Amino acid sequence: MVVHDFDPNLGQGRYCHELVKRLHTELAFDIHANTWTEAGVPGVRYLPVAAQRFNVITTISTFLPSAERSLRKHPPALIHAQGLSSWRADIITGHMCNGARRQYLRHAGWRSRLFASMVTPPERAFYRQRRARHLIAIARSLGREIQEQYGWNKTTHVIYHGTDSERFRPVGSAEERAQLQKRFKVPADRWLWLFMGEAVKGLAATIGQLPAFPEAHLLVVSRSQMVPYREQARAAGVLERITFHGFDPKPEEAFRTVDVFVYPNEYDPFGLVVTEAMASGLAVVVGESIGAAELVEHQRNGLRCRVTDPESIAGCLRHLATLPDRGQAMGLKARQTAQHYSWDLCAQETLKVYRQALSEKPSP
């Protein structure tokens, strides 16, 4: 397994951790990574890959040749690469398609636009490497994007990310909710919204809805820079109705604190925070074009909105505001969906891909 960071607190690293914890009894794993946190399972070998981590471009350009040397020194039976991480992959899990992402960056900073433009050509070459035979796409939409943008014409398997439904669970009691509301410093007598993740993934659109819902209070859990969003809130007269909490190492507790998860994000290959909110029993309002939206049946286990249309977002929120019991029913259905798409299911489906890929390789 080749990944920049084998770290359960980072997206690709978490995916790898969850797979290794469940599959180490079936296969022996070598982890080729620049940084790692041990998964606490036997029989896993951690192999360091040097990289210059000044920025994303230097990380990719220095990690790739180092990973090549590491794989030649420790040749495996099968190479599973996470995104743009190995030119010798048998299986690639696609976590992003920058060729498609570029069209959604019109409001992003110049650094994001420049990065997407620079990384698209090597990413296109990566998906055209001869050895790779299998693509694991974390959503149907991502699989289509990689095919359309990069010309991938080999086998594609759609395997959604799993969710830990024991860690991410509904709030247990009114007392627990009250304690969490004190911890996050949000009022107990308001309709509580949560936005979690990078601010560019829909925070401005969420703040933009607050003036129309005077009964609502927004909790923001994000490591992003908040200055422009504070200014937006001040100009709209809603600054006092937002709690800017910053990053929190226990996101599961934030989900148990609120009534609805609002994530009007225009582009996300998956969006694990959405299924974590669903596992926590919350009604979710999500952008219809993100990967996790494929698991949301509108008005059954959540609500899908057109994020470029403020009225579409408002309509979803009004749907919940006027019928609170409907939101609770959606939350129950949402949790059932998240429990089905577990990490155990993700691991078993991935194991099938491993076995298929191994069966196709010539015998030594």
LUMLUMGU-666728 format. One record per residue: x, y, z of N, C-alpha, C in turn; residue in three letters. Coordinates in steps of 0.2 Angstrom, whole numbers, plus 5000, padded with zeros to 4 digits. Layout:
XYZXYZXYZALA...
This chain:
500449945000500050005000500450065000MET500350114995500750174995500350234996VAL500550275001500150335003500650385006VAL500450445005500950495007500950495015HIS500350495018500350495025499850435028ASP500150385031499750335034499550355041PHE499050405041498850435047498050435047ASP497750415053497050405053496650475054PRO497050525055496750595055496750625049ASN496950595043496950625037496550575032LEU496250605027495850575023496050505020GLY496550505016496850445013497150405018GLN497550435023497750395028497250355032GLY496750385033496150355037495950295033ARG495850305027495550255022496050195023TYR496650205022497150155023497150115030CYS497150155035497150125042496550075042HIS495950105040495350065041495349995037GLU495649995031495749935027496249885030LEU496849915032497349875035497149835042VAL496749875046496449845052496049785051LYS495649785045495149735044495449675039ARG495949695035496249645031496949615032LEU497249635038497849605039497949535040HIS497349505042497349425043497249395036THR497049425031497049395024497649405020GLU498049465021498549485017499149515022LEU499749505020500249545023500349615020ALA500449665024500449735021501149765022PHE501449795017501949845017501649905016ASP501849955021501550025020502150065018ILE502150095012502650135009502350215010HIS502650245015502350315017502850355019ALA502750425019503250475021503150485029ASN502550485031502350485038501850425040THR501850405046501350355048501250355055TRP500650325057500450315064500250235064THR500550195068500450125068499750115069GLU499450065065498750045065498649995071ALA499149975075499049925080498849855078GLY499149835072498949765070499649735069VAL499649665070500249635069500449615061PRO501049605060501249585053501249645048GLY501249705050501249765045501949795045VAL502249795040502949825039502849895037ARG503149945040503150015038503850035035TYR503750055029504350075025504450145023LEU504950185026504950255025505050275018PRO504650325015504750355009504950435010VAL505550455008505750525009505350565004ALA505250625006504850675002505050745005ALA505050795001505150865003504450895003GLN504250915010503550935011503451005011ARG503851045007503751115007503051135005PHE502751105000502151114997501851054994ASN501251054991500950994988501350974982VAL501551024978501951004972502650974974ILE503051004978503650964980503550904983THR502950894987502850834990502750774985THR502350794980502150744974502750724970ILE503150774968503750774964504350734967SER504350734974504950704977504750634980THR504050634982503850564984503850514979PHE503650524973503550474968504250444966LEU504850474965505450434964505650394970PRO505550424976505750394982505250324983SER504650334981504250274982504450224977ALA504650244971504950194966505550154969GLU505950194972506550154975506350114980ARG505850134985505650084990505350024988SER504950034982504549974980505049924976LEU505549954973506049904970506549874975ARG506649904981507049874986506549824990LYS505949834990505449784994504949764989HIS505049724984504549714979503949674982PRO503349704981502749664984502349624978PRO501849584980501549544975500949594972ALA500749644975500249684973500349754976LEU500249804971500349874973499749914973ILE499549944979498949984979499050054981HIS499050094976499250164976498650204978ALA498750254982498250304984498350374980GLN497950374975498050434971498750434968GLY498950494967499650504963500150494967LEU500350424968500850404973501350354971SER501150314965501650264962501550254955SER502050254951502050244944501950164943TRP502050124948502050054947501350024950ARG500850054950500250034954499949974950ALA499649924953499149874950498449904951ASP498349934957497649954959497750024961ILE497350074959497350144961496650154964ILE496650184970496050214973496050284971THR495650314967495550384966495250414971GLY495550464974495250504979495050574977HIS495350594971495250664968495350664961MET494950704957495150714950495150794949CYS495750814949495950884948495750914942ASN495750874937495450894930494750914930GLY494350884934493650904935493550954940ALA493950954945493951004951494051074949ARG494451084944494651154942494051194940ARG493451164937492951204935492551234941GLN492651204947492251224953492751274957TYR493251294955493751334959493651414957LEU493151434954493051504951493151554957ARG492851524963492851574969493451554974HIS493851514972494451494976495051534975ALA495451534980496051574980496551554974GLY496951594972497451584966497851524967TRP498051514974498451454975498151384973ARG497451384975497051324974497051314966SER496851364963496851364955497451344952ARG498051374954498651354951498851284953LEU498751264959498851194960498551144956PHE497851154955497451114951497651114944ALA497851164941498151174934498851134934SER499251144939499951114938499851034939MET499451014943499450934945499050894940VAL498550934936498150894931498550854926THR499050884923499450844918499750784921PRO500150784926500450724929499950674931PRO499350704934498850654936498550624930GLU498450654924498250624918498750564916ARG499350584916499850534914499850474919ALA499650484925499650434931499150384929PHE498550404927497950364926498050324919TYR498550344915498750304909499350264909ARG499550254915500150204916499850134914GLN500350094911500150034908500049974913ARG500349984919500349924924499649924927ARG499349984929498749984933498149954929ALA497849904932497249874929496549884932ARG496649914938495949924942495949994945HIS495450024945495250084948494750074953LEU494850094960494350094965494150174965ILE493550184963493250254964492850254970ALA492950314974492550314980491850344979ILE491650354973490950374971490850364964ALA490250354961490150344954490350404950ARG490250464953490350524950491150534949SER491550514954492250514953492550464947LEU492250404947492450364942492250394935GLY491750424934491550454928492050514926ARG492250554931492650604930493350584928GLU493650524931494250504929494250474922ILE493750444920493650414913493650474908GLN493250524910493150574905493750624905GLU494050634910494550684910495250654908GLN495350594910496050564910496050504905TYR495450484902495450424898495550354901GLY495350354907495450284910494950234907TRP495150184904494650134900494750064903ASN494950054909495049984912494549974917LYS494549924921494049904926493949964931THR493349984933493250024938492749994943THR492949994949492549974955492350034959HIS491650044960491450094965491350064972VAL491750094976491750064983491750134988ILE491150144991491050204995491450195001TYR491750255004492050255010491550225016HIS491850195021491450175026491350225032GLY490950205037490850255042490850215049THR491150235054491250205060490550225064ASP490050185064489450205067489350185074SER489950165077489950165084490250225087GLU490750255084491050315086490550375084ARG490250365078489750425076489050395077PHE488750415083488150385085487650445087ARG487050435087486550485090486750505097PRO486550565099486550585106486150535110VAL486450525116486150475120485550495125GLY485650555127485150585132485150665131SER484650695134484550765135485150795139ALA485350755144485950775148486550775144GLU486650725140487250725136487250785131GLU486650795128486650855124486750915127ARG486550925133486650985137487350995139ALA487750945141488450955142488850965136GLN488650945130489050955124488851025122LEU488251055123488151115121488551165125GLN488651155131489051195136489851185133LYS490051125131490751125129490851165123ARG490351165118490451195112490251275112PHE489951285118489751355119489151385114LYS488651335113488151355109487451365113VAL487051405111486351405116485951345115PRO485651325121485251265121484551275118ALA484351345117483651355115483551375108ASP484051355104484051375097484051315093ARG483851325086483851275081484651275079TRP484951225081485751215080485951185073LEU486251225069486551195063487351185064TRP487651135060488351125061488651125054LEU489151165053489551165047490251135049PHE490551085046491151055048491551045041MET492251065042492651045036492951115034GLY493351105028493651165025493151215023GLU493251275025492751335024492551345017ALA492951325012492851335005492251285003VAL492151235007491651185005490951205007LYS490851275007490151285008489951335014GLY490451355018490351395024489951465022LEU490251495017489951565015489151555013ALA489051495009488351485008487851475014ALA488151435019487851425025487651485029THR488251525030488151595033487551635030ILE487551635023487151675019486351655020GLY486251595023485551575025485351595032GLN485751615036485551635043485051695043LEU485151745040484651805040483951775039PRO483851725035483151705034482851655039ALA483351635044483151585049483351615056PHE482951665059483151695065483151655071PRO482851595071482851545076483451505076GLU483951505071484451465070485151495073ALA485551445075486251465078486751415074HIS487251435072487751395068488351385072LEU488551325072489151305075489651285069LEU490251315069490751305064491351265067VAL491451205064492051165066492551165060VAL493051205060493451205055494151235056SER494651205053495351235054495551285049ARG495051305045495151355040495251425043SER495551475040495551545042494851575042GLN494651605047493951625048493851705047MET494351735046494251815045493751835040VAL493751805034493251835029492551815031PRO492551755034491851735036491551775042TYR491951795046491751835052491551905049ARG491851925044491651985041491051985037GLU490951925033490251915030489751915035GLN489851875041489351875046489151935049ALA489651975050489552045053489152085048ARG489352085042488952125037488252105036ALA488152045038487452015037487052025044ALA487352045049487052055055486951985059GLY487351935058487251875061487851845065VAL488351885066488951865069488751835076LEU488351865080488151845086487851775086GLU487551755080487251685080487751635077ARG488351645077488851595075489351585080ILE489551515081490051495086490651475081THR491151505081491751485077492151445082PHE492151385081492451335086493251315084HIS493351315078494051295076494051215075GLY494651195074494651115074494551085080PHE494251025080494150985086494350915085ASP494750885090494950815089494450765090PRO493850785092493250745093492650765089LYS492650755083492150785079491450745080PRO491450685083490850655084490450685089GLU490750725094490450765099490050825096GLU490350855091490050905088489350885084ALA489350825081488750805078488250795083PHE488350775089487850755094487650815098ARG487950875096487750935099487150975095THR487050955089486651005085486050965082VAL485650995078485050975075485050955068ASP485450985064485550975057486250995055VAL486450955050487150965047487050995040PHE487351055039487251095033487951095029VAL487951065023488551055019488451075012TYR488351135010488151155003488751154999PRO489151104998489751104995489651084987ASN489951114983489851104976490251054973GLU490851034976491350984973491650954979TYR491550884980491950844984491950774982ASP492450744980492450674978492050624982PRO492050634989491550594993491250644998PHE491650655003491350705009491150655015GLY491750635018491650585024491250615029LEU491250685030490850715036490150705035VAL489950695028489150685027488950625030VAL489350565029489050505031489250495039THR489650535041489750535049489150575052GLU488950625049488350655051487750615051ALA487650575045487150535045487150475050MET487750445051487850395056487650425063ALA487750495064487550525070486850535071SER486450515066485750525067485450595065GLY485850635061485650705059485350705052LEU484850745052484650765045485150805042ALA485350795035485850825032485650865026VAL485950925025485750965019486450965015VAL486450935009487150925006487050944998VAL487650974996487650984988487550924984GLY487050924979486850874975487450844971GLU487950874970488550854965489050824969SER489050814976489650784979489550704979ILE490150674980490050594980489550574985GLY489650594991489250564997488450574995ALA488250624991487550634990487250574986ALA487650534983487450474980487050424985GLU487250434991486950394996486350435000LEU486150494997485650535000485050524996VAL484450504998483850504995483450564997GLU483350604992483050674994482350664998HIS482350695004481750695008481550625011GLN482050575011481950515014482550505020ARG483150515018483650505023484150565023ASN483850625020484250685019483950725014GLY484250785013484050835008484650855003LEU484550854997485050874992484850944989ARG485350984989485251054986485651074980CYS485451124976485851154971486251204974ARG486851204975487251244980487351314976VAL487251324970487351384966486651424967THR486151394970485451424970485351434977ASP485351494980485251504987484551484989PRO484051484985483351474986483251394987GLU483751354983483651284984483951264991SER484451294994484651285000484151305005ILE483851365004483351385009482751345009ALA482551315003481951265003482151205007GLY482751175007482851125011482851135019CYS483051195021483051215028482351225030LEU481951255026481251275027480851205028ARG481051155024480751095025480851065032HIS481451075034481551045041481351095047LEU481351155045481051205051480351195052ALA479951185047479251185048478951115050THR479351065049479150995052479750965055LEU479850985062480450955065480450885066PRO479850855066479850775067480050745060ASP479950775055480250755048481050745049ARG481350795051482050795052482250735056GLY481950725062482150665066482050605062GLN481450595058481350535054481950525049ALA482150585046482650575041483350555044MET483450575051484050565054484050485055GLY483450455057483450385058483650345052LEU483350365046483450335040484250345038LYS484450405039485150425038485650375041ALA485450365048485950315052485950245049ARG485350225047485250155044485750155037GLN485750205033486150205027486850205029THR487050245034487750245036487950175039ALA487550145043487750085045487850025040GLN487450035035487549985029488249995026HIS488450055024489050075021489550085026TYR489750025029490250025035490950015032SER491450025036492150005034492249935033TRP491849885037491849815035491649805028ASP491149835026490949825019491449845014LEU491749905015492249935011492849885011CYS493049865016493649815016493449755013ALA492849725013492749665010492649675002GLN492449725000492349744993493049754990GLU493449784994494149794992494549734992THR494449684996494749624996494649584990LEU493949594987493749564981494249584975LYS494349654975494749684970495449654971VAL495749654977496449624978496449554975TYR495949514976495949444974495949434966ARG495449484963495449484956496049504953GLN496449554956497049584953497549524954ALA497649494959498149444960498049384955LEU497349364954497249314950497449324942SER497449394941497649414934498349414933GLU498749414938499549424937499849354936LYS500349354932500649294930500949264936PRO500949194936501349154942502049164941SER502349174947503149184947503449124944PRO
